[in-house]
Amino acid sequence: LQCSMMPDEALRICSHVMDEDMDGTFGQMALFMSGYIMMGAERYGLAYHIYERCAQLNPLVSEVWSNMGMCLEEYDPYKAMRLFQRAYQLKPDNASAYANEALMHLMTANPSRCIELCDKALSLDPELRAAKHNKGLAQIMNREWAEGWKNYYDTLGVKHREKRNYGLPEWNGEPGKVVVYGEQGVGDEIMFASCLPDIMRTNEVVLDCDSRLAGLFDRSFDIPVYGTRYQQETPLIDDHEFDYQCAIGQQHLEN
């Protein structure tokens, strides 16, 4: 299945495979993929029960337990922890399971345990950005500012830090015209907006934010504001000529 395939079409193919191979390996694979598609559609309750059935059919697949845990992250972090632990007990080199459990400890205010698990995940997969991101947030919670912000900086593009592409190089402190765009939720956009005056001192700035904040930011800052951060296309590209792009929480780090 291609990742770019529409969910309904992908589910249709999975359903066809399960009809043709109900008790076989391909049918089980299609069932697993159906859960993955439901997760992508944020239908976590349905995805959880699909994976629960996958676990009944084959309880020794680490990824099944890990995905079950991911379905519960926002609803029951303690149960999710146990599912992630089951995942890496079955497959000790499952770096993502350690990183996912680490996030649960971060959510339940145990940053030290989060850092321990992230270090384990990174020892298995040094390029695992989710582990670095979770570790960075835990370090910031522990007031380990320098390393925490560095790890946070390095992980733009993870699940909760959407990276937009305006076809421009990333801003790294150079003077020029910069499109700054919102990331994460409304609360984070408001919090990070306090940093805008810093970049405005040395750069010409245009802001692309959540539509619900456009009026507030337009009244608060003497810069052009567009509420189009969730739109695939935005008129600001045609309205302005830019040198760089930068996420609003992506601070410039001195070398």
Residue pairs with C-beta under 8 A, 6 or more apart in sequence:
1 10
1 13
1 14
1 33
7 37
7 40
7 41
10 33
10 37
11 34
11 37
13 30
14 30
14 31
14 33
14 34
14 37
15 30
15 34
17 26
17 27
17 29
17 30
18 27
18 30
18 31
18 34
20 26
20 27
21 27
21 30
28 54
28 57
28 58
31 50
31 53
31 54
31 57
32 50
32 51
32 54
32 61
32 63
32 64
34 50
35 47
35 50
35 51
35 54
35 67
36 47
36 67
38 44
38 46
38 47
38 50
39 47
39 67
39 70
39 71
44 71
44 72
44 74
44 75
45 71
47 67
47 71
48 68
48 71
48 72
51 64
51 67
51 68
51 71
52 68
54 61
54 64
55 61
55 64
55 65
55 68
58 64
60 90
61 90
62 87
62 88
62 90
62 91
62 94
62 97
63 87
63 91
63 94
65 83
65 84
65 86
65 87
65 90
65 97
66 83
66 84
66 87
66 94
66 96
66 97
66 100
68 83
69 79
69 80
69 81
69 82
69 83
69 84
69 87
69 97
69 100
69 101
70 80
70 100
72 79
72 80
72 83
73 80
73 100
73 103
73 104
73 107
77 104
77 107
77 108
78 104
78 108
80 100
80 101
80 104
81 101
81 104
81 105
84 97
84 98
84 100
84 101
84 104
85 97
85 101
87 94
87 97
87 100
88 94
88 97
88 98
88 101
91 97
93 124
94 124
95 120
95 121
95 122
95 124
95 125
95 128
95 131
96 121
96 125
96 128
96 130
98 117
98 118
98 120
98 121
98 124
98 131
99 117
99 118
99 121
99 128
99 130
99 131
99 134
100 130
101 117
102 113
102 114
102 115
102 116
102 117
102 118
102 121
102 131
102 134
102 135
102 138
103 114
103 130
103 134
105 111
105 113
105 114
105 117
105 138
106 114
106 134
106 137
106 138
106 141
109 141
111 137
111 138
111 139
111 141
111 142
112 138
112 142
114 134
114 135
114 137
114 138
115 135
115 138
115 139
115 142
118 131
118 132
118 134
118 135
118 138
119 135
121 128
121 130
121 131
122 128
122 131
122 132
122 135
125 131
129 154
129 155
129 157
129 158
130 155
130 158
130 159
132 151
132 154
132 155
133 151
133 152
133 155
133 158
133 160
133 161
135 151
136 147
136 148
136 149
136 150
136 151
136 152
136 153
136 154
136 155
137 148
137 152
138 148
139 145
139 147
139 148
139 151
140 148
140 149
140 152
141 148
142 148
149 251
149 253
150 253
152 249
153 250
153 251
153 253
155 161
156 163
156 183
156 247
156 250
157 163
160 184
161 183
161 184
161 247
161 249
162 183
162 184
163 183
163 247
164 181
164 208
164 229
164 245
164 247
165 245
166 179
166 181
166 237
166 242
166 245
167 237
168 179
168 242
168 243
168 244
168 245
169 243
169 244
169 245
170 244
170 245
170 246
170 250
171 178
171 199
171 203
171 243
171 244
171 245
171 246
171 250
171 252
172 244
172 252
173 252
173 254
174 243
174 244
175 202
175 203
176 203
176 204
176 242
176 243
176 244
177 203
177 204
177 205
177 206
177 240
177 241
177 242
177 243
177 244
178 199
178 203
178 204
178 205
178 206
178 242
178 243
178 244
178 245
178 246
179 205
179 206
179 207
179 208
179 236
179 240
179 242
179 244
179 245
179 246
180 196
180 199
180 205
180 206
180 207
180 208
180 245
180 246
180 247
180 248
181 207
181 208
181 209
181 229
181 245
181 246
181 247
181 248
182 188
182 189
182 192
182 207
182 208
182 209
182 210
182 213
182 229
182 247
182 248
183 189
183 192
183 247
183 248
183 249
183 250
184 249
186 210
186 212
186 213
188 249
189 209
189 210
189 213
189 248
190 213
190 216
192 248
192 249
193 217
193 220
193 221
193 248
195 248
195 249
195 251
196 205
196 207
196 221
196 223
196 248
197 221
199 205
199 246
199 252
200 221
200 223
205 223
206 223
206 224
206 225
206 226
206 236
206 240
206 242
207 217
207 221
207 223
207 224
207 225
207 226
207 248
208 226
208 227
208 228
208 229
208 234
208 236
209 217
209 225
209 226
209 227
209 229
209 248
210 227
210 229
210 230
211 227
211 228
211 229
211 230
212 227
213 227
214 225
214 226
214 227
217 225
218 225
224 236
224 239
224 240
226 234
226 235
226 236
228 234
228 235
228 236
